[in-house]
Amino acid sequence: MSALELSRRSGVPQPQISKLLTGVRKRWSSSIEKLCHYANCDVPALGHPSAAEKRLSRALRQALGNHDDPRAVEVLARVIEAVTPAMVAMRATPSLEHPE
């Protein structure tokens, strides 16, 4: 579907859609909410990060030092990949502290 057709169907102006698609416009806006509503997305979940998402985002910013250094990104990605098996196993094991 073209940006023009999406604009017609969603009610969001075509220039706004183009800006969103190209990454020019990154902040949350009513245009994004309209597009999410059109696509049957969960708008509150997309617009308001959970406490866990905020915590993880803050930790990533601290680890990267607010830089786009490809080396730092690569090291951090490798660390995350290294702990992934342990995280998957943890999610699969019922917690003794919080029985279901």
MARTORFI-645042 format. One record per atom (N, C-alpha, C): x, y, z; residue in three letters. Coordinates in nm, 4 decimals, decimal comma, always signed. Layout:
// residues N
{east X	north Y	up Z	residu ALA}
...
//
This chain:
// residues 100
{east +0,0849	north -0,1174	up +0,0000	residu MET}
{east +0,0000	north +0,0000	up +0,0000	residu MET}
{east +0,0896	north +0,1240	up +0,0000	residu MET}
{east +0,0529	north +0,2204	up -0,0756	residu SER}
{east +0,1316	north +0,3437	up -0,0838	residu SER}
{east +0,1015	north +0,4335	up +0,0357	residu SER}
{east +0,1907	north +0,5280	up +0,0605	residu ALA}
{east +0,1695	north +0,6251	up +0,1681	residu ALA}
{east +0,0439	north +0,7072	up +0,1409	residu ALA}
{east +0,0171	north +0,7348	up +0,0155	residu LEU}
{east -0,1021	north +0,8113	up -0,0209	residu LEU}
{east -0,2290	north +0,7325	up +0,0127	residu LEU}
{east -0,2295	north +0,6032	up -0,0194	residu GLU}
{east -0,3456	north +0,5192	up +0,0112	residu GLU}
{east -0,3625	north +0,5037	up +0,1624	residu GLU}
{east -0,2527	north +0,4837	up +0,2332	residu LEU}
{east -0,2591	north +0,4740	up +0,3789	residu LEU}
{east -0,3134	north +0,6037	up +0,4379	residu LEU}
{east -0,2734	north +0,7153	up +0,3827	residu SER}
{east -0,3238	north +0,8450	up +0,4270	residu SER}
{east -0,4746	north +0,8528	up +0,4079	residu SER}
{east -0,5184	north +0,8115	up +0,2912	residu ARG}
{east -0,6622	north +0,8161	up +0,2612	residu ARG}
{east -0,7407	north +0,7284	up +0,3577	residu ARG}
{east -0,6892	north +0,6089	up +0,3841	residu ARG}
{east -0,7616	north +0,5141	up +0,4690	residu ARG}
{east -0,7544	north +0,5486	up +0,6178	residu ARG}
{east -0,6425	north +0,6026	up +0,6624	residu SER}
{east -0,6226	north +0,6269	up +0,8058	residu SER}
{east -0,6612	north +0,7676	up +0,8506	residu SER}
{east -0,6647	north +0,8619	up +0,7565	residu GLY}
{east -0,6937	north +0,9998	up +0,7934	residu GLY}
{east -0,5715	north +1,0786	up +0,8364	residu GLY}
{east -0,4544	north +1,0176	up +0,8259	residu VAL}
{east -0,3291	north +1,0854	up +0,8600	residu VAL}
{east -0,2739	north +1,1492	up +0,7335	residu VAL}
{east -0,2360	north +1,2774	up +0,7373	residu PRO}
{east -0,1837	north +1,3428	up +0,6168	residu PRO}
{east -0,0630	north +1,2679	up +0,5590	residu PRO}
{east -0,0592	north +1,2565	up +0,4274	residu GLN}
{east +0,0472	north +1,1825	up +0,3596	residu GLN}
{east +0,1870	north +1,2333	up +0,3952	residu GLN}
{east +0,2099	north +1,3658	up +0,4073	residu PRO}
{east +0,3442	north +1,4120	up +0,4470	residu PRO}
{east +0,3857	north +1,3594	up +0,5845	residu PRO}
{east +0,2899	north +1,3471	up +0,6776	residu GLN}
{east +0,3210	north +1,2939	up +0,8100	residu GLN}
{east +0,3614	north +1,1470	up +0,7997	residu GLN}
{east +0,2911	north +1,0714	up +0,7172	residu ILE}
{east +0,3246	north +0,9302	up +0,6983	residu ILE}
{east +0,4638	north +0,9178	up +0,6379	residu ILE}
{east +0,4944	north +0,9994	up +0,5400	residu SER}
{east +0,6266	north +0,9947	up +0,4773	residu SER}
{east +0,7358	north +1,0251	up +0,5796	residu SER}
{east +0,7133	north +1,1241	up +0,6651	residu LYS}
{east +0,8117	north +1,1582	up +0,7681	residu LYS}
{east +0,8316	north +1,0424	up +0,8658	residu LYS}
{east +0,7224	north +0,9766	up +0,9031	residu LEU}
{east +0,7328	north +0,8628	up +0,9937	residu LEU}
{east +0,8082	north +0,7476	up +0,9288	residu LEU}
{east +0,7784	north +0,7209	up +0,8022	residu LEU}
{east +0,8423	north +0,6092	up +0,7317	residu LEU}
{east +0,9906	north +0,6318	up +0,7079	residu LEU}
{east +1,0306	north +0,7561	up +0,6926	residu THR}
{east +1,1722	north +0,7858	up +0,6677	residu THR}
{east +1,2495	north +0,8133	up +0,7968	residu THR}
{east +1,1801	north +0,8129	up +0,9094	residu GLY}
{east +1,2476	north +0,8347	up +1,0369	residu GLY}
{east +1,2699	north +0,9805	up +1,0706	residu GLY}
{east +1,2154	north +1,0712	up +0,9889	residu VAL}
{east +1,2317	north +1,2147	up +1,0158	residu VAL}
{east +1,1565	north +1,2529	up +1,1427	residu VAL}
{east +1,0398	north +1,1971	up +1,1604	residu ARG}
{east +0,9585	north +1,2283	up +1,2783	residu ARG}
{east +0,9631	north +1,1088	up +1,3709	residu ARG}
{east +1,0184	north +1,1275	up +1,4926	residu LYS}
{east +1,0388	north +1,0155	up +1,5827	residu LYS}
{east +0,9571	north +1,0251	up +1,7117	residu LYS}
{east +0,9049	north +1,1408	up +1,7423	residu ARG}
{east +0,8317	north +1,1520	up +1,8684	residu ARG}
{east +0,6887	north +1,1011	up +1,8529	residu ARG}
{east +0,6310	north +1,0614	up +1,9653	residu TRP}
{east +0,4941	north +1,0109	up +1,9668	residu TRP}
{east +0,3998	north +1,1244	up +1,9315	residu TRP}
{east +0,3039	north +1,0979	up +1,8465	residu SER}
{east +0,2115	north +1,2028	up +1,8055	residu SER}
{east +0,0739	north +1,1429	up +1,7798	residu SER}
{east -0,0229	north +1,2319	up +1,7615	residu SER}
{east -0,1579	north +1,1854	up +1,7297	residu SER}
{east -0,1596	north +1,1134	up +1,5949	residu SER}
{east -0,0670	north +1,1485	up +1,5055	residu SER}
{east -0,0591	north +1,0781	up +1,3770	residu SER}
{east -0,0243	north +0,9315	up +1,3978	residu SER}
{east +0,0692	north +0,9054	up +1,4878	residu ILE}
{east +0,1070	north +0,7670	up +1,5173	residu ILE}
{east -0,0106	north +0,6948	up +1,5819	residu ILE}
{east -0,0807	north +0,7630	up +1,6709	residu GLU}
{east -0,1974	north +0,7017	up +1,7348	residu GLU}
{east -0,3035	north +0,6664	up +1,6311	residu GLU}
{east -0,3272	north +0,7546	up +1,5354	residu LYS}
{east -0,4251	north +0,7253	up +1,4297	residu LYS}
{east -0,3817	north +0,6057	up +1,3466	residu LYS}
{east -0,2533	north +0,5996	up +1,3119	residu LEU}
{east -0,2044	north +0,4869	up +1,2329	residu LEU}
{east -0,2141	north +0,3573	up +1,3122	residu LEU}
{east -0,1831	north +0,3627	up +1,4400	residu CYS}
{east -0,1950	north +0,2434	up +1,5239	residu CYS}
{east -0,3402	north +0,1983	up +1,5335	residu CYS}
{east -0,4289	north +0,2942	up +1,5493	residu HIS}
{east -0,5717	north +0,2605	up +1,5550	residu HIS}
{east -0,6152	north +0,1957	up +1,4234	residu HIS}
{east -0,5712	north +0,2516	up +1,3122	residu TYR}
{east -0,6048	north +0,1948	up +1,1811	residu TYR}
{east -0,5519	north +0,0521	up +1,1689	residu TYR}
{east -0,4325	north +0,0263	up +1,2231	residu ALA}
{east -0,3692	north -0,1057	up +1,2120	residu ALA}
{east -0,4078	north -0,1992	up +1,3272	residu ALA}
{east -0,5002	north -0,1566	up +1,4123	residu ASN}
{east -0,5433	north -0,2353	up +1,5277	residu ASN}
{east -0,4277	north -0,2667	up +1,6225	residu ASN}
{east -0,3377	north -0,1697	up +1,6414	residu CYS}
{east -0,2270	north -0,1851	up +1,7360	residu CYS}
{east -0,2727	north -0,1421	up +1,8743	residu CYS}
{east -0,2042	north -0,1899	up +1,9747	residu ASP}
{east -0,2302	north -0,1511	up +2,1121	residu ASP}
{east -0,1622	north -0,0168	up +2,1384	residu ASP}
{east -0,2345	north +0,0916	up +2,1200	residu VAL}
{east -0,1774	north +0,2255	up +2,1294	residu VAL}
{east -0,1154	north +0,2545	up +2,2655	residu VAL}
{east -0,1815	north +0,2265	up +2,3779	residu PRO}
{east -0,1170	north +0,2574	up +2,5057	residu PRO}
{east +0,0155	north +0,1852	up +2,5251	residu PRO}
{east +0,0238	north +0,0608	up +2,4824	residu ALA}
{east +0,1490	north -0,0134	up +2,4991	residu ALA}
{east +0,2595	north +0,0470	up +2,4137	residu ALA}
{east +0,2249	north +0,0956	up +2,2960	residu LEU}
{east +0,3251	north +0,1545	up +2,2085	residu LEU}
{east +0,3645	north +0,2942	up +2,2544	residu LEU}
{east +0,2708	north +0,3687	up +2,3069	residu GLY}
{east +0,2980	north +0,5069	up +2,3419	residu GLY}
{east +0,3591	north +0,5287	up +2,4780	residu GLY}
{east +0,3423	north +0,4324	up +2,5668	residu HIS}
{east +0,3877	north +0,4507	up +2,7038	residu HIS}
{east +0,4687	north +0,3289	up +2,7452	residu HIS}
{east +0,6011	north +0,3397	up +2,7435	residu PRO}
{east +0,6839	north +0,2244	up +2,7788	residu PRO}
{east +0,6612	north +0,1812	up +2,9235	residu PRO}
{east +0,6715	north +0,0518	up +2,9449	residu SER}
{east +0,6565	north -0,0028	up +3,0799	residu SER}
{east +0,7774	north +0,0358	up +3,1644	residu SER}
{east +0,7660	north +0,0130	up +3,2931	residu ALA}
{east +0,8784	north +0,0411	up +3,3838	residu ALA}
{east +0,9998	north -0,0425	up +3,3443	residu ALA}
{east +0,9764	north -0,1671	up +3,3036	residu ALA}
{east +1,0878	north -0,2534	up +3,2623	residu ALA}
{east +1,1548	north -0,1994	up +3,1358	residu ALA}
{east +1,0746	north -0,1518	up +3,0402	residu GLU}
{east +1,1321	north -0,0940	up +2,9174	residu GLU}
{east +1,2118	north +0,0320	up +2,9473	residu GLU}
{east +1,1615	north +0,1148	up +3,0378	residu LYS}
{east +1,2348	north +0,2358	up +3,0761	residu LYS}
{east +1,3668	north +0,2003	up +3,1431	residu LYS}
{east +1,3632	north +0,0994	up +3,2307	residu ARG}
{east +1,4842	north +0,0556	up +3,3018	residu ARG}
{east +1,5877	north +0,0030	up +3,2038	residu ARG}
{east +1,5438	north -0,0793	up +3,1103	residu LEU}
{east +1,6351	north -0,1348	up +3,0113	residu LEU}
{east +1,6910	north -0,0258	up +2,9207	residu LEU}
{east +1,6075	north +0,0671	up +2,8802	residu SER}
{east +1,6526	north +0,1776	up +2,7954	residu SER}
{east +1,7572	north +0,2625	up +2,8679	residu SER}
{east +1,7333	north +0,2896	up +2,9950	residu ARG}
{east +1,8284	north +0,3682	up +3,0743	residu ARG}
{east +1,9622	north +0,2938	up +3,0858	residu ARG}
{east +1,9572	north +0,1632	up +3,1104	residu ALA}
{east +2,0797	north +0,0835	up +3,1220	residu ALA}
{east +2,1558	north +0,0817	up +2,9896	residu ALA}
{east +2,0851	north +0,0706	up +2,8780	residu LEU}
{east +2,1513	north +0,0713	up +2,7466	residu LEU}
{east +2,2178	north +0,2058	up +2,7201	residu LEU}
{east +2,1493	north +0,3149	up +2,7528	residu ARG}
{east +2,2080	north +0,4484	up +2,7337	residu ARG}
{east +2,3334	north +0,4647	up +2,8179	residu ARG}
{east +2,3293	north +0,4147	up +2,9418	residu GLN}
{east +2,4468	north +0,4248	up +3,0290	residu GLN}
{east +2,5617	north +0,3417	up +2,9732	residu GLN}
{east +2,5319	north +0,2213	up +2,9270	residu ALA}
{east +2,6368	north +0,1324	up +2,8749	residu ALA}
{east +2,6996	north +0,1887	up +2,7481	residu ALA}
{east +2,6181	north +0,2482	up +2,6626	residu LEU}
{east +2,6691	north +0,3014	up +2,5366	residu LEU}
{east +2,7240	north +0,4416	up +2,5500	residu LEU}
{east +2,6958	north +0,5085	up +2,6600	residu GLY}
{east +2,7462	north +0,6435	up +2,6799	residu GLY}
{east +2,6894	north +0,7436	up +2,5816	residu GLY}
{east +2,5661	north +0,7198	up +2,5344	residu ASN}
{east +2,4989	north +0,8091	up +2,4397	residu ASN}
{east +2,5782	north +0,8297	up +2,3107	residu ASN}
{east +2,6534	north +0,7277	up +2,2714	residu HIS}
{east +2,7289	north +0,7341	up +2,1462	residu HIS}
{east +2,6848	north +0,6207	up +2,0556	residu HIS}
{east +2,7030	north +0,6386	up +1,9278	residu ASP}
{east +2,6723	north +0,5338	up +1,8310	residu ASP}
{east +2,8001	north +0,4644	up +1,7865	residu ASP}
{east +2,8899	north +0,4395	up +1,8806	residu ASP}
{east +3,0153	north +0,3719	up +1,8503	residu ASP}
{east +2,9841	north +0,2276	up +1,8118	residu ASP}
{east +3,0104	north +0,1888	up +1,6875	residu PRO}
{east +2,9781	north +0,0526	up +1,6435	residu PRO}
{east +3,0456	north -0,0553	up +1,7288	residu PRO}
{east +3,1644	north -0,0261	up +1,7813	residu ARG}
{east +3,2332	north -0,1252	up +1,8657	residu ARG}
{east +3,1566	north -0,1479	up +1,9953	residu ARG}
{east +3,1108	north -0,0388	up +2,0559	residu ALA}
{east +3,0355	north -0,0507	up +2,1809	residu ALA}
{east +2,9042	north -0,1252	up +2,1578	residu ALA}
{east +2,8377	north -0,0949	up +2,0479	residu VAL}
{east +2,7126	north -0,1635	up +2,0142	residu VAL}
{east +2,7392	north -0,3125	up +1,9955	residu VAL}
{east +2,8460	north -0,3468	up +1,9249	residu GLU}
{east +2,8795	north -0,4870	up +1,8999	residu GLU}
{east +2,9092	north -0,5609	up +2,0305	residu GLU}
{east +2,9872	north -0,5005	up +2,1188	residu VAL}
{east +3,0194	north -0,5641	up +2,2467	residu VAL}
{east +2,8927	north -0,5853	up +2,3280	residu VAL}
{east +2,8087	north -0,4839	up +2,3358	residu LEU}
{east +2,6856	north -0,4957	up +2,4130	residu LEU}
{east +2,5938	north -0,6011	up +2,3520	residu LEU}
{east +2,5839	north -0,6058	up +2,2218	residu ALA}
{east +2,5011	north -0,7072	up +2,1554	residu ALA}
{east +2,5529	north -0,8468	up +2,1867	residu ALA}
{east +2,6842	north -0,8651	up +2,1875	residu ARG}
{east +2,7423	north -0,9966	up +2,2190	residu ARG}
{east +2,7147	north -1,0367	up +2,3641	residu ARG}
{east +2,7192	north -0,9399	up +2,4548	residu VAL}
{east +2,6878	north -0,9698	up +2,5952	residu VAL}
{east +2,5431	north -1,0153	up +2,6073	residu VAL}
{east +2,4538	north -0,9433	up +2,5426	residu ILE}
{east +2,3114	north -0,9800	up +2,5476	residu ILE}
{east +2,2907	north -1,1192	up +2,4877	residu ILE}
{east +2,3537	north -1,1452	up +2,3741	residu GLU}
{east +2,3417	north -1,2770	up +2,3115	residu GLU}
{east +2,3979	north -1,3864	up +2,4015	residu GLU}
{east +2,5038	north -1,3562	up +2,4769	residu ALA}
{east +2,5653	north -1,4546	up +2,5650	residu ALA}
{east +2,4738	north -1,4916	up +2,6821	residu ALA}
{east +2,3966	north -1,3962	up +2,7323	residu VAL}
{east +2,3089	north -1,4258	up +2,8458	residu VAL}
{east +2,1711	north -1,4753	up +2,8020	residu VAL}
{east +2,1435	north -1,4729	up +2,6732	residu THR}
{east +2,0118	north -1,5136	up +2,6242	residu THR}
{east +1,9739	north -1,6553	up +2,6672	residu THR}
{east +2,0611	north -1,7559	up +2,6540	residu PRO}
{east +2,0206	north -1,8898	up +2,6980	residu PRO}
{east +1,9809	north -1,8947	up +2,8459	residu PRO}
{east +2,0523	north -1,8231	up +2,9301	residu ALA}
{east +2,0183	north -1,8206	up +3,0730	residu ALA}
{east +1,8832	north -1,7532	up +3,0953	residu ALA}
{east +1,8552	north -1,6468	up +3,0211	residu MET}
{east +1,7269	north -1,5774	up +3,0349	residu MET}
{east +1,6111	north -1,6659	up +2,9880	residu MET}
{east +1,6315	north -1,7377	up +2,8788	residu VAL}
{east +1,5283	north -1,8283	up +2,8278	residu VAL}
{east +1,5015	north -1,9383	up +2,9301	residu VAL}
{east +1,6079	north -1,9941	up +2,9874	residu ALA}
{east +1,5927	north -2,0987	up +3,0883	residu ALA}
{east +1,5214	north -2,0456	up +3,2118	residu ALA}
{east +1,5534	north -1,9237	up +3,2528	residu MET}
{east +1,4893	north -1,8640	up +3,3695	residu MET}
{east +1,3390	north -1,8487	up +3,3469	residu MET}
{east +1,3011	north -1,8040	up +3,2280	residu ARG}
{east +1,1583	north -1,7853	up +3,1989	residu ARG}
{east +1,0846	north -1,9185	up +3,1952	residu ARG}
{east +1,1536	north -2,0255	up +3,1596	residu ALA}
{east +1,0912	north -2,1572	up +3,1499	residu ALA}
{east +1,0811	north -2,2276	up +3,2848	residu ALA}
{east +1,1520	north -2,1777	up +3,3865	residu THR}
{east +1,1536	north -2,2409	up +3,5188	residu THR}
{east +1,0617	north -2,1646	up +3,6123	residu THR}
{east +0,9647	north -2,2333	up +3,6735	residu PRO}
{east +0,8766	north -2,1639	up +3,7694	residu PRO}
{east +0,9583	north -2,1102	up +3,8866	residu PRO}
{east +0,9263	north -1,9929	up +3,9289	residu SER}
{east +0,9967	north -1,9288	up +4,0394	residu SER}
{east +0,9535	north -1,9896	up +4,1722	residu SER}
{east +1,0505	north -2,0119	up +4,2588	residu LEU}
{east +1,0187	north -2,0624	up +4,3926	residu LEU}
{east +0,9611	north -1,9524	up +4,4810	residu LEU}
{east +1,0007	north -1,8293	up +4,4531	residu GLU}
{east +0,9547	north -1,7166	up +4,5337	residu GLU}
{east +0,8130	north -1,6738	up +4,4980	residu GLU}
{east +0,7749	north -1,6905	up +4,3723	residu HIS}
{east +0,6446	north -1,6457	up +4,3239	residu HIS}
{east +0,5740	north -1,7621	up +4,2559	residu HIS}
{east +0,5189	north -1,8566	up +4,3321	residu PRO}
{east +0,4518	north -1,9698	up +4,2691	residu PRO}
{east +0,3321	north -1,9244	up +4,1883	residu PRO}
{east +0,3104	north -1,9932	up +4,0778	residu GLU}
{east +0,1975	north -1,9575	up +3,9909	residu GLU}
{east +0,0696	north -2,0225	up +4,0381	residu GLU}
//
